């Protein structure tokens, strides 16, 4: 018999409301930004809101992780430490961090997850983090399925992978282009997104090879067709990117992956959800209808041509057909998807037309589509819908609810009656009531069922009622309602205690030990790529055997050094890769131009990687 393994669907929470809806739509856990020190500086949340979210999540034995994953200065460490204590008292289940200096603080007994910002690409790195005491490691998005399998086979720490959402062009934690060009550090939560800008590509002679294209911009990740492979590879947590995404995005994408996983669990009983409750969706989720730049599986099954989005960094949405006829102030589409009043449509232009042009549908009459402002269209051009008015209207209302399955057992006692509530996790509570037993003149079964099934706004759903009364005793409706109320209250109290006990992390002493224990380092030298920005982080690595430690790029900005490390390759994308049949005779070095910014490209063909070098004089 195979061991049952609990699998987590992890959704983003921009704020309290989004977090609650992520839980309602099927998330087993949510991650949310701390009030400060989050890698999305625009997505901070108050301790009070985080505590409220945690209380709600724990009703379903779902978890809340708080992102505190920036690098810190010496002056910020004390505040970060106090914040972690505040989050611990708020009941959160884990803290996601990048800065190893945090592990040198006096910490509460709480779990820590190693952020993808710690650049987790190898067995050695994951093993190092595991031995240092992390309870989970978030893997780099660039890993192939075989690389994930190898890491899982040689480590024991639970592994988390991204399955959906925006892709950073650089390895996470290894991108310094924003800091170098604008003083806004990605490792400090202030990325200026230079990867989404249009660039002109020059060869070594200054000849223009590509003009005004988004050469560093990638499509969005979508691994929804490969979830079974990821679970079989050893992954525990499947993560949706998007702590800046709006409510409808989180509802739709979370619901979509919940349905995919539930279908998978139905055929693979060795996998099950890590939280409780049944999610009922009142719409059909569809990832094409939420913000997306087109989808890619990235490097899961090796390098491919479909990862970049050079025409636009904006949302394209779903294909709806091609322009058929153009008649003055309206046009028709050769396609089967209905268009609604208020929809947003777009197309990728050519020549001097902007790369992506969008417009709003004012009204639809039969097959005639009347835009608010008629764009310059050509027959045959492909149209996409990046805003579905009817779909968004559905998601603006109650679009899901989540219920914990439970059963009632009604019995009699010497002095009256007892009611036992047992939920799907085998938590149970019994209440008794003294009441004189008298035979009823009418059958009471229907009245008993009616009153005990009225669970209202509680997170419970009655699936079974076992009536073990020896006779047709009369129980007034008011008594049944009171028993139901007390039974629900007692069961939820038991669940709450059970949830608290279930997430007890390492003891404080062990937490301290993980920072000071001797763990074999992955290197004897850390360059600026180590992101060491405070003395406690320096002390951490020294205790783990690192001899030479350079300061973080943010403390000591460098010139003529790589500011981005990426598996995305412009030479490959442009058809010049000698490994893929290109002639390889392109004159190097290649240079990217964006305004006054000049970035030189260097290609590590042996490892199939590209480096972007800040080189103002290139």
N, C-alpha and C positions, 0 to 999 in steps of 0.2 A: 504493500500500500504506500502510495506516494505521500510525502509530508506536505501538508497544506501550507502554502506561503502567502502571507498577506501582502497585497499590492496597493500602493498608494497613488491616487490621482491628486496631484498637487496643483492648485490654481492660484493665480495672482489676486491680490486685493489692493486696489488703489486706496480704499478707505473702508470704514465700517460697513456701509451699505453694500458695497461690492463684495466684501468678504462674506457677509451673511448670505447673499444671493449665490455666491460660489458654492457654499455649503448646501443651500437649498437645491441647486442644480446638479449636485452629485459629487462634489469634491470631497476627498478623504482628508485633505489638509489644505490650508491656505498659507501663503507667505505675504507679509505686509511690512511696509517700511517703518522703521523706528522714528521717533520724533526728530532725531539727528543721526548723522553718520551712516546714511543709507546710500547705496550706489545709484539710487534715483532720488536726487536731492529734492525734486518736486513732489515726492510721494511720501512725505512724513505724516505720521499720525500720532495723536495724543495717547498717553498711557490709559486714560479712561476709555477711549474708544477701543483700544487693543484689548483691554480687560473685558469689555462688553462682548467683543467678537469671540474671545476665548471662552467665555461662559456659554455662548450660544453653540460654538463648535463642539464643546465637550458634551452637550446633550446627546450628540450623535457619536461620541467617542472619536470625533474628528480632531485634528491637531492644528495648532497655530504656531508658525515659525516667524520670527522677526528678523528682518534683514538689517544688520549693522555692519555692512561689508565694505566700508571704505578703509583706506589706510589713514592712520591718525598721527597727529603731531604729539610731542611730549605734553603740551599744555592741554590736550584734549582727552588724555587717557583717564584722568580722574573722573571727568564727566561721563565717559563711556562706561567706566566701572559702576558708577552709581546708577546709570540708566539700565544696565544689565540687572542690578538688584531690583530696581523698580519693575522691570519686566518679569522677573522671577516671581515677585509678589503678586503680579497681575495674572499669574497662572500660565504663561506661555510655555510651550513645550520644548522649544529649542531656539538658539540664536545662530544666525548665519553670519560668519565672519570671514574676513580676508587677513586682517592684521594680527600677526602672531604675538604682538606685544600684549594683546588682551589676555592671553593665556598666562601671563606673568602677574596679573592682578589678583587681588583677593576676590574670589568669585563665589557666587552662590552655587548650590548643587543643581546645575542646569546643564542640559546637553548642548553641544556645539556642533554645527555643521560647517564643513570647509567649503566656502563659496567657490563657484566656478572661477572667480577672480584669482584664486590661488593657482590657476593654470595646471589642471590635473589631467595630464595626458599619458602618464606612464605608470607601469606597475610599481616602480621604485618610489615615485612621488606619492601615490595613493597609500602604499605601505607605510611610508614615513608619516603621513598624516594620521593613519590608523594607529600607529604605535605612539604618536604624540597625544592621543586621547580623543580624537574626533569621533563622534558617533555616526557620522555620515559624511560622504564625500560627493560633491557635485562635479560630475565629469565634464571635460571640455566637449563642446558641441561637435568638434571636428573628427571625433573618433569614429572609426569604422566598427561594424558589428563584430568582426574578429578581434579587434583591439579591446573592445568592451568585454568580450568573452575571456580574453587572456587576463585582464585586470581582475575580473570576478573570480577566476580560477585560482589566482595567486594571492588574494586578500580575503579578509572576512568582514570588513566594514560594509554596511549597506551602501549601495550606489544609487545615485539619482542622475537622471539624464533629462535633457530638454527634448520634448516631442513636438512642440508647436510654438510658432511666433517668430519675432524678428531675430535676425542673425547678425552678430557683430562680425565685421570682416576680419578683424584681428583675433588672435587667441585672447580670450578674456583675461584681463589683468596685465596683458603685454602690449597695450595700445597707449602710445604717448603723443599721438599726432595732435590731439586737441590741446594738451598742455603745451606742446612745442609751438603751435601756431597761434594760440589765443590765450594761454595761461589758465585754461579751464581743464582741470584734470578729470579724466574718466575714472581713475582710481579714487577720486574724491567725490564722485557722484555728479559731475558737472560736464559731461561729455557734450561737445558742440557738434558732433555728428558730421565730421568732415568726410566720412565715408559715403555720405548721401549727396555730396556736391557733384556738379558736372565738371569733368576734366578734359583737357586736350592732351593726347599722347604724342610725344615727339621721339624720333629715333636719335641715334648718336650724332647725326649730321644736322639735327634741328628740323628735319622734315616731319610734317604733320601726318601721322598715321591714322588717328581717329580724332574727330573734333566734337567737343561739347557733349560728351556722353558720361553717364554716371558709372564710370569704370570700376569703382570700388563698392558699388551698392549691390547687395544680394537680395534674392527672393526670400520669402519667409519659409521657415521650416514647417513641414507637415509629415509626421511619421505615423499617421493614423492607420496606414495599411501594414505597418510593420511592428505593431505592439507585441504580438505573440513572439516574434523573433527576439525582441528586446527582453521580454520576461524570461525566455528560455536562455538568454545569454547571461542572466543573473541580476538584472536590474530590479530594484525594489520600488523606486519612486519615479513616476512619469510626470514631468514638469511642463506646465504651460507658461510661456513667457508673457509678460505684459502688465507690470505694476503701474503703467501709465495709461493702460487701455480703459475704455469707458465701460459702463455697466452692461450694455447690450452685448458687447464683445465677450465679456467674461461669462455671461449667461449662455450664449450660443456655443462657444468653444468648449466650455466645461460640460455642458449637456451632451455635446457631440462625442467627446471622449468617454463620458460615463456610459453612454449607450454602446459604444464600441467595446469597452471593457466588459460590460455585463454580458454581451453576446459571447465574448471570449471565455469568460468564466463559466458560462453555461455548458460549454463543450470541454473545458479544461478545469475540472473540479479541484485540481491541486492548487489552483490560484483562487483567491477570494479578495474582496474589498477589505481594506484595513479599518474601515469605520462601519457604523451601523445605519440601518434605515433603508427604506425603499424610496427612490426618487420618481415622482410622477411629473412628466413634462407635458405642458399644454401647447407645444409647438413641435415642429420637426426641425431639429438643429441642422445647420448646413454651414460649414466653414467658408464656403465661397461667398457667403453673404456678409461676412464680417471683414474688417480691414485686412487686406493682404496684397502683397506685391507679386502675386503668383507664388506657386509652391515648389519646394524642392525637398528631397530627402538628404541633401547635402552630401557628406562623404560616407553615409552608412554602408553603402555597397561599392565604395570606391569613387574615384574622380569621374565626373561627367560634365557635359556641356550645359546642363540646365540649372546652374546655381545662381547665375548673375541676373541682374535686372538693370541693364545699361540705359534703357530708354527713359525710365522714371523711377524715383524712389517713393512715389506716392502709391496709394491703394488703387489697384486695377479692378478688383472684384471678380464677378462671374461673367463669362461670355454669354451674350444674349442673342447673337446673330450678326448678319451682315446687312449693310444698307442696300435696299432693293431699288427704291425709287425716291427721287427728290422732287417735290412739287411746291415751289414757293416757300410757304411758311410751315410745311410739314414734310415728313418722310415716312417710308415704310421699311420694315425689317423682314428679311428672309430668315425667320427663326421661329421656334415654337414656344419660347418662354414669354408669358404675358408681361406687358409693361404697364405700370400703374402711374396715375397722377402723382406727382411729387418725387418720382424716382430720379436718381442721379445717374447719368450715363456718361461714358468717356470713350475716347479712342486715341490710339497712338498715331500721331501724324507723321508726315515726311517732309523733306525739304525745309522750307523756312517756317512751316507750321510748328508750334510748340510740341515738344515730345509727347506730352499728354494734355489733351484738351477735354474739359468736362463741361457738362451743361445739365440743366434741370428740365424735366418733362413737365410742361404746364398742364396739358390734358391729353387724353387718349380717346379717340373716336373710332371704334372698330379697329382696323389695322393702321390707322393714321396716327402718327405721333407728332404732337405740336410742342416744340421746345419753347421755354420762356424767351430765349434768344436763339435764333437759328444759327448754328455753327456752320463753318465751311466744311461740308461733307463731300465725299466722293462715293459714287456707287461702288459697292463691293467691299468697302472698308469695314473691318471688324469692330463691333461695338461691345462694350462691357458695362455692367451695372455695378457701380461701387456704392450705391445707396438704394436699398429696397425699402420704399416708404411703408408698404403694408407689413413687411417683416419687422421693421423697427417699431411700428405701431403695436404689433403683437408683443414684442419684447418690453415695451414700455409699461405693460400691465403685468399682473401676476402670471408668470409663465412656468412656474414649477412649484412643487411642494415636496417635502420630505417627511416620511412617517416611519416610526419604529414599530415593527410588528409586535403585538402582544396578545395575551389571552387572559381571560378571567376564569376563575374557579369559585363558584358560589356554593358554600356548604353551610350546614347548620351546626350550632353548638348547643350546649345544655342551656345557656342563657339567651340565645338568640341566633345570630348568623355571623359567618366570616366570609370575607372576600379576598382572594389571593390574586395578585397581578404578577404575571411572569412575562418578560420580554424576550426578544429574539436572541439576546446575549445570555439568557438564563439568569438574569437578575430577577429577584422575586421579593415581594413584600405582601404581608397579610395584615388586614385590619379586621377588628371584630366590633360588633355592636350588640348591646343588650336590647332585646325586643321580645315581647310576649308572642308566642307562636299561636296563630289561629288559622284554621282551614278557610280557604277562600271559596266563594260560591262560583266564581268564574276562573277559567284557566289563566295562570299568571305568567306563563312562559314568554308570551309575546311582549308583555309589559316590561318584564325583566330585561329582555334582549334590547328593547327600544331604549331604555334608560342607560344601560351599561355600554351601549355602543355610541352614545353621544359624547365623543371625546373632543369636539370643538376645535379650538386653536392649540391644543396640546400637540406635542410631537409624536403622539401615539396613534396607532391604528389597530382596532380590535379585529383579530382574525378568527379567534375561537372563543366560544362561551360554553363552559362546562357547568351545567346545572346539576348538582349532586344532592338536591333537597329530597328528603324521603317522602314528603307529601306536598300537595299544592298549597303551600303556606301563603298567606296574604302578607305582602310587604308593600307598604304605601310608596307611591312614587317619590315622595319627599325623602323617605329613608333610602331608597335606591340611589337617588341623586347624591345624597350625602356620603354614602358608602363609595360611590364612584369617585367623588371628589377627593376623599381621603386616600383611597387606593392609588389614584394617580399621583398624588403628592408624595406618598410613601415610596412608590416605585421610582420616581424621579430623584428622590433623595438618595436612594440606594445606588442608582446609576451614577449620580454625581460623586459619591464617595468612591465607587469603583473606578471611575475615570481618573480621579486624583491619585489613587494607588497605582494605577496602570502606568503612569508616566513618571514614576520616581527615577530621576537620573542618578549619575554617580554621586557619591558622597563628596562633601567639600574637600576632605583630605585627599581623595582620589583625584579630584579636579586639580588640586595643586600639584600632585605627583605627575600628572600627565605633562605639565609644563616643564618640570625639572628632570624627568627621567631621561636617562642617556639613550637616545635613539640615533641609529646610524644616519648621518646626513646623506642627501642625494648628491651633494657637491661639497668641496672644500672652499669654494669661492662663490660669493654672490656679487654680481654686478648690479647696475641700476635695475635690472630685471627682477631682482628679489623684492623690490618695493618696500625696503626697510626705511621707515620714516620716523622712528622714535627709538630711544635707548632701550626700552624694554624688548622691542622686537629684535634689536641687535643682541641683547643678552640671551634671548631665547635661542637664536641660532648659534651663538657662541657655546652655550651649554650643550648643544647638539653637535658640536664638533666642527662647525664652519670656522675657518681660519681668517679669511679675508672678506670683509663686508663693506660694500660701497653704499652710499646713501641713495635713497629713492630719487628718481628723475625729478620729482617735484621739488626736492630740496636742492638739487644740483643740476639744472637743465643743461643738456649737452647738445652740441651741434655736430652735424655730419655723422650721426649715429642712427641706426634703425629706430623708427618711432612706431612701426607697425610690423608685426610678424603674422603672416597669414598663409593658409593653404590655398586660398583663392589666387589664381595665377592669371595675370593679364596677358602674358605671352601665350598661355594655353588657350585662353578665351578668344584671342585674336587669330588663332590658327598658326602660330609660329613655334609651337612646342616641338622640338626634334623627336621627343619620345612618342608623339602622337602623329607622326607623319609630316610635320611641318619641315620646311627646308632649313630652319634654324639660322638662316643667313641674315636675319634682321640686324641692322647696325646698332650696337649697344654702346653706352648705356641708354636705356629708355628713361624718359622724364615725363612726369605728370605736371601739367600747368593748371592752376585755378586762380585767376587774378594774379596777385603778386607772389603767390606761393608756388615754389618749385620743389618737386619731390622726385628724387632719383630712385629707380627700381633696381633691385639686385635679386638674381634668381639662384636659389640653391636647388639645382635640378636633381642632385643626388637624393635629396629628401623631399622633393616636390613641394618646396615652399618659396614664398616670395617675401622680400623685405622692402619696406618703404622707408627711405632715408631722407630726413630733413636736411636738404642741401641747398641753401639759398643761392649758392654760386654755381649750381649744376648747369 
